[in-house]
């Protein structure tokens, strides 16, 4: 897979002050553009990089070794189009379009965009808006706006090259970013988890914030979260138990408001616990009729999606089912595969195993099944 990065660096950046465009100002001992370029030239999946410059900045190419240089246009979308045309003679399979003013982009963000392009023609990182939103006029609040479904867009915005080149060639101009160009052409764009560190340098205060992040980067321990989940469901008459997404034949089923998948419930609660986001009951109250009989993959998809919104990925998880019967061993592989598919992770990050309670307690008396789960999340 041939993947190119296109770094848009033709803007003037006047709001940042300093007398020169912000991409040429010093940041933690180097120019902003140097840090941004290194994020892509140092990434193992990126084969080549194009940097689009303003005509007045061609003298700044010293230090941009390893990059193809293209001349930008009068607007951002014109500059992107120029960079795409520079690649068109030897087109890559994929292209990641990135603002030079985001020098702290992480490998995890880049990886998530590339991964999403396996399924979608476009993908872009974003952060869900969590603050209340107001409208205002004349320094007064005039109303509120629902923040549901609203995101803060970031870059790199990735695309299948042929599709985004065609989209730019047919666009009338004036787009705010490449997602707008892609959507104008009818392309689906997936949202992947962004990162708070991937800030865009806009004003003078952003240099100080970026300096703090870069200065402390070597001293910050990896952000690792661990959560534990536990759940119990009693038996009732039936023909199968739903366990970790698999229907296991049995002379009983599990009783619950949803499908009573005790293993998936424990795993979901472990994810919520790692995020300090409560439990299933808080997100999907059993008092609400819409969740009666619901498939538990709804809950698990919500939990792992919430983790990714907060820029965490699943490192591994381990689920233990505690029962005398049914026997779990013959179905453990299918359970691992089902959980891995729901969470969109590799199967070797998912463990499912079982034990008995040596005929002690309610599980020993075959009155129900208990499940324990532990999850490790890492900030990508």
C-alpha positions as CSV (number, residue, x, y, z in Angstrom):
1,X,0.0,0.0,0.0
2,X,1.5,3.3,-1.1
3,X,0.5,6.1,1.3
4,X,1.5,9.7,0.8
5,X,1.2,12.7,3.2
6,X,0.3,16.1,2.0
7,X,1.2,18.9,4.4
8,X,-0.5,22.2,3.7
9,X,2.0,25.0,4.7
10,X,1.1,27.9,2.3
11,X,-0.9,30.0,4.8
12,X,0.2,33.3,6.2
13,X,-0.8,32.6,9.9
14,X,-1.0,36.2,10.8
15,X,-3.1,35.6,14.0
16,X,-0.2,33.9,15.6
17,X,1.9,37.0,15.5
18,X,5.7,36.9,15.5
19,X,6.3,38.7,12.3
20,X,6.6,35.5,10.1
21,X,4.1,32.8,9.2
22,X,3.6,30.5,12.2
23,X,5.0,27.4,10.4
24,X,8.4,29.1,10.3
25,X,8.4,30.2,14.0
26,X,10.5,28.4,16.6
27,X,8.8,25.8,18.7
28,X,10.8,23.8,21.3
29,X,14.1,24.5,19.4
30,X,12.9,23.8,15.9
31,X,10.5,25.3,13.4
32,X,6.8,24.3,13.6
33,X,7.0,22.9,10.0
34,X,10.0,20.7,11.0
35,X,8.1,19.0,13.8
36,X,5.1,18.4,11.5
37,X,7.2,17.0,8.7
38,X,9.0,14.6,11.1
39,X,5.7,13.2,12.3
40,X,5.0,11.9,8.8
41,X,8.5,11.1,7.5
42,X,9.1,9.1,10.7
43,X,5.9,7.1,10.4
44,X,6.5,3.6,9.1
45,X,3.4,3.6,6.9
46,X,4.1,6.9,5.1
47,X,6.1,6.4,1.9
48,X,6.4,10.0,0.7
49,X,5.5,13.5,1.8
50,X,4.5,16.6,-0.2
51,X,4.8,20.0,1.5
52,X,2.8,22.8,-0.2
53,X,4.4,26.2,0.3
54,X,3.5,29.8,-0.5
55,X,5.5,31.2,-3.4
56,X,7.2,33.7,-1.0
57,X,8.4,30.8,1.2
58,X,10.5,28.8,-1.2
59,X,13.7,29.9,0.6
60,X,12.4,28.0,3.7
61,X,12.9,24.6,2.1
62,X,16.2,24.1,4.0
63,X,15.4,21.6,6.7
64,X,12.5,20.0,4.7
65,X,14.7,17.2,3.4
66,X,12.8,14.1,2.3
67,X,9.8,16.1,1.1
68,X,8.6,17.0,-2.4
69,X,7.8,20.7,-2.6
70,X,4.7,22.1,-4.4
71,X,3.6,25.7,-4.8
72,X,0.3,26.6,-3.1
73,X,-2.7,28.6,-4.3
74,X,-4.7,31.6,-3.0
75,X,-6.8,29.4,-0.6
76,X,-6.4,26.3,1.5
77,X,-8.4,24.1,-0.9
78,X,-6.4,25.5,-3.9
79,X,-3.2,24.6,-2.1
80,X,-4.4,21.1,-1.4
81,X,-5.4,20.7,-5.1
82,X,-1.9,21.8,-6.1
83,X,-0.4,19.2,-3.8
84,X,-2.7,16.5,-5.2
85,X,-1.8,17.4,-8.7
86,X,1.9,17.1,-7.8
87,X,1.2,13.5,-6.8
88,X,-1.0,12.7,-9.7
89,X,1.8,11.8,-12.1
90,X,2.7,8.8,-9.8
91,X,-0.4,8.5,-7.7
92,X,-0.4,6.8,-4.3
93,X,-3.2,4.5,-3.1
94,X,-4.0,6.8,-0.1
95,X,-3.2,10.4,0.8
96,X,-3.3,12.0,4.3
97,X,-3.9,15.7,4.2
98,X,-2.6,17.6,7.2
99,X,-2.3,21.2,8.4
100,X,1.3,22.2,9.1
101,X,0.0,24.0,12.2
102,X,-0.7,20.7,14.0
103,X,2.9,19.7,14.9
104,X,1.9,17.4,17.7
105,X,-0.1,14.9,15.7
106,X,0.5,11.4,17.2
107,X,1.3,8.1,15.5
108,X,-2.0,6.8,17.0
109,X,-4.1,9.4,15.2
110,X,-2.3,8.6,11.9
111,X,-2.8,4.9,12.4
112,X,-6.5,5.2,13.1
113,X,-7.1,7.3,9.9
114,X,-5.1,4.7,7.8
115,X,-7.0,1.8,9.4
116,X,-10.4,3.4,8.7
117,X,-9.5,3.8,5.0
118,X,-9.6,0.0,4.7
119,X,-13.4,0.4,4.9
120,X,-14.2,3.9,3.8
121,X,-13.1,6.3,1.0
122,X,-12.4,9.0,3.6
123,X,-11.6,9.2,7.3
124,X,-10.8,12.1,9.6
125,X,-10.0,12.4,13.3
126,X,-12.3,14.4,15.6
127,X,-13.2,15.0,19.2
128,X,-16.7,15.0,20.5
129,X,-17.8,18.3,21.9
130,X,-18.5,17.9,25.7
131,X,-18.9,21.6,26.7
132,X,-22.3,23.3,26.7
133,X,-22.8,25.4,23.6
134,X,-24.3,28.9,23.6
135,X,-25.3,31.4,21.0
136,X,-24.6,35.0,21.8
137,X,-24.8,38.6,20.6
138,X,-23.4,41.8,22.0
139,X,-21.5,39.9,24.8
140,X,-24.7,38.3,26.1
141,X,-26.0,34.7,25.9
142,X,-28.9,34.5,23.5
143,X,-29.6,30.7,23.7
144,X,-28.2,27.2,23.8
145,X,-27.5,24.6,21.2
146,X,-27.7,20.9,21.4
147,X,-24.1,19.5,21.4
148,X,-25.3,15.9,20.4
149,X,-23.5,14.7,17.3
150,X,-21.1,17.7,17.2
151,X,-17.4,17.2,16.8
152,X,-14.2,19.3,16.7
153,X,-12.4,18.4,13.4
154,X,-8.7,17.6,13.2
155,X,-6.2,16.5,10.6
156,X,-4.8,14.4,8.9
157,X,-7.9,13.8,6.8
158,X,-7.3,10.7,4.8
159,X,-8.7,9.6,1.5
160,X,-8.3,7.1,-1.3
161,X,-6.2,9.2,-3.7
162,X,-8.2,8.8,-6.9
163,X,-11.4,9.7,-5.2
164,X,-10.2,12.9,-3.4
165,X,-8.3,14.1,-6.6
166,X,-11.5,13.8,-8.6
167,X,-13.5,15.5,-5.8
168,X,-11.1,18.5,-5.8
169,X,-11.1,18.8,-9.6
170,X,-14.9,19.1,-9.6
171,X,-15.3,21.3,-6.5
172,X,-16.2,25.0,-7.0
173,X,-13.8,26.1,-4.3
174,X,-14.1,27.8,-0.9
175,X,-14.2,24.6,1.2
176,X,-13.2,24.8,4.8
177,X,-11.4,21.5,4.7
178,X,-11.1,18.3,2.6
179,X,-14.0,16.6,4.4
180,X,-16.2,19.3,2.9
181,X,-14.8,18.6,-0.5
182,X,-15.3,14.9,-0.1
183,X,-18.8,15.1,1.0
184,X,-19.7,17.5,-1.8
185,X,-18.6,14.7,-4.1
186,X,-20.7,12.1,-2.2
187,X,-17.9,10.4,-0.5
188,X,-18.5,8.8,2.9
189,X,-16.1,10.0,5.6
190,X,-15.5,8.0,8.8
191,X,-14.9,9.7,12.1
192,X,-12.0,8.3,14.1
193,X,-10.8,9.3,17.6
194,X,-8.7,12.5,17.6
195,X,-6.4,13.6,20.3
196,X,-6.4,16.6,22.6
197,X,-2.6,16.9,22.0
198,X,-3.2,17.4,18.3
199,X,-3.9,21.1,18.8
200,X,-3.8,23.6,15.9
201,X,-1.5,26.5,16.5
202,X,-3.6,29.6,15.8
203,X,-2.9,32.3,18.3
204,X,0.2,33.3,20.3
205,X,-1.0,31.4,23.4
206,X,-1.0,28.2,21.4
207,X,2.8,28.3,21.2
208,X,3.1,28.3,24.9
209,X,0.6,25.4,25.2
210,X,2.4,23.4,22.6
211,X,5.8,24.1,24.3
212,X,4.3,22.7,27.6
213,X,3.1,19.6,25.9
214,X,6.4,19.0,24.1
215,X,8.5,19.9,27.1
216,X,6.8,17.4,29.4
217,X,6.4,14.7,26.8
218,X,9.5,12.7,27.9
219,X,8.4,12.9,31.6
220,X,4.8,11.7,31.2
221,X,4.2,8.0,31.8
222,X,2.1,6.2,29.3
223,X,-1.6,6.8,30.0
224,X,-2.9,3.3,30.8
225,X,-6.4,2.6,32.2
226,X,-7.5,-0.6,33.9
227,X,-11.1,-1.6,34.6
228,X,-12.8,-4.5,36.3
229,X,-16.4,-5.7,35.6
230,X,-18.6,-8.3,37.4
231,X,-22.1,-9.5,36.6
232,X,-24.5,-12.3,37.6
233,X,-27.6,-13.6,35.9
234,X,-29.9,-16.3,37.1
235,X,-31.2,-19.2,35.0
236,X,-34.8,-19.6,33.8
237,X,-36.3,-22.2,31.5
238,X,-35.0,-22.0,28.0
239,X,-32.9,-23.7,25.3
240,X,-29.7,-21.7,25.1
241,X,-27.5,-19.1,26.9
242,X,-26.2,-16.1,25.1
243,X,-22.6,-15.8,26.3
244,X,-20.0,-13.4,24.9
245,X,-22.2,-13.1,21.8
246,X,-22.6,-16.8,21.1
247,X,-25.7,-18.9,21.6
248,X,-24.6,-21.9,23.7
249,X,-27.1,-24.8,23.8
250,X,-28.4,-25.6,27.3
251,X,-31.6,-26.6,29.0
252,X,-31.9,-23.2,30.5
253,X,-31.3,-19.6,29.5
254,X,-30.2,-16.5,31.5
255,X,-32.8,-14.2,32.9
256,X,-32.4,-10.4,32.4
257,X,-33.9,-7.2,31.1
258,X,-31.7,-7.4,27.9
259,X,-30.5,-10.7,26.4
260,X,-28.7,-11.3,29.8
261,X,-25.2,-11.9,28.2
262,X,-23.4,-12.0,31.5
263,X,-19.9,-12.2,29.9
264,X,-20.5,-9.2,27.6
265,X,-22.1,-7.2,30.5
266,X,-19.0,-7.8,32.7
267,X,-16.7,-6.7,29.8
268,X,-18.8,-3.6,29.1
269,X,-18.7,-2.6,32.7
270,X,-14.9,-3.1,32.8
271,X,-14.5,-0.6,29.9
272,X,-16.8,1.9,31.5
273,X,-14.8,1.4,34.8
274,X,-11.5,2.1,33.1
275,X,-12.9,5.3,31.7
276,X,-14.5,6.3,35.1
277,X,-17.9,6.4,33.2
278,X,-20.1,4.4,35.5
279,X,-21.8,1.2,34.4
280,X,-24.3,-0.2,31.9
281,X,-27.2,0.8,34.1
282,X,-26.3,4.5,33.9
283,X,-26.0,4.5,30.1
284,X,-28.8,2.0,29.4
285,X,-31.2,2.1,32.4
286,X,-33.2,-1.1,32.9
287,X,-36.2,1.0,33.7
288,X,-36.4,2.1,30.0
289,X,-38.5,-0.3,27.9
290,X,-36.4,0.2,24.7
291,X,-33.6,-1.9,26.2
292,X,-35.9,-4.9,27.1
293,X,-34.5,-7.9,25.2
294,X,-31.8,-5.8,23.6
295,X,-28.7,-7.5,22.2
296,X,-25.8,-6.8,24.5
297,X,-23.5,-5.9,21.6
298,X,-25.3,-2.5,21.6
299,X,-23.8,-1.9,25.1
300,X,-20.3,-3.1,24.2
301,X,-20.2,-1.0,21.0
302,X,-21.2,2.0,23.0
303,X,-18.5,1.4,25.6
304,X,-15.6,0.8,23.2
305,X,-16.8,3.8,21.0
306,X,-16.7,6.0,24.1
307,X,-13.2,4.8,24.8
308,X,-12.1,5.8,21.3
309,X,-13.8,9.2,21.5
310,X,-11.5,9.7,24.5
311,X,-8.6,8.5,22.4
312,X,-8.1,5.1,24.1
313,X,-7.7,1.8,22.4
314,X,-8.1,-1.7,23.8
315,X,-4.8,-3.3,24.8
316,X,-6.3,-6.5,26.0
317,X,-9.3,-7.9,27.9
318,X,-9.9,-11.1,29.8
319,X,-13.3,-12.5,30.5
320,X,-13.9,-15.4,33.0
321,X,-17.2,-17.2,33.0
322,X,-18.1,-19.0,36.3
323,X,-20.5,-22.0,36.0
324,X,-20.8,-25.7,36.2
325,X,-22.8,-25.9,33.0
326,X,-22.9,-25.3,30.1
327,X,-19.4,-26.2,29.2
328,X,-17.6,-23.1,27.8
329,X,-14.4,-24.6,26.3
330,X,-15.9,-25.8,23.0
331,X,-17.3,-22.3,22.4
332,X,-14.5,-20.1,23.7
333,X,-12.9,-19.5,20.3
334,X,-16.2,-18.4,18.8
335,X,-16.7,-16.1,21.8
336,X,-13.3,-14.5,21.4
337,X,-14.0,-13.9,17.7
338,X,-17.4,-12.4,18.4
339,X,-16.1,-10.0,21.0
340,X,-13.1,-9.0,18.8
341,X,-15.5,-8.3,15.9
342,X,-17.8,-6.1,18.0
343,X,-14.9,-4.1,19.4
344,X,-13.0,-4.0,16.1
345,X,-9.8,-5.3,17.7
346,X,-7.5,-8.3,16.9
347,X,-8.6,-11.6,18.4
348,X,-5.3,-12.0,20.2
349,X,-6.3,-9.1,22.4
350,X,-9.4,-10.9,23.7
351,X,-9.4,-13.8,26.2
352,X,-12.4,-15.9,27.2
353,X,-12.1,-18.7,29.7
354,X,-14.2,-20.5,32.2
355,X,-14.0,-22.1,35.6
356,X,-16.3,-23.8,38.0
357,X,-16.9,-23.0,41.7
358,X,-16.4,-26.6,42.7
359,X,-20.2,-27.0,43.2
360,X,-20.2,-24.3,45.9
361,X,-22.5,-21.3,46.0
362,X,-25.3,-20.4,43.5
363,X,-23.1,-21.2,40.5
364,X,-22.2,-24.6,42.0
365,X,-25.9,-25.3,42.5
366,X,-26.4,-24.3,38.9
367,X,-28.8,-21.4,39.7
368,X,-27.0,-19.0,37.4
369,X,-23.7,-17.8,35.9
370,X,-21.3,-15.2,37.1
371,X,-18.7,-13.4,35.0
372,X,-15.6,-11.3,35.7
373,X,-13.7,-9.2,33.2
374,X,-10.6,-7.1,33.3
375,X,-9.7,-4.5,30.6
376,X,-6.6,-2.5,29.9
377,X,-6.9,0.6,27.7
378,X,-4.0,2.6,26.4
379,X,-4.1,6.2,25.1
380,X,-3.3,5.9,21.4
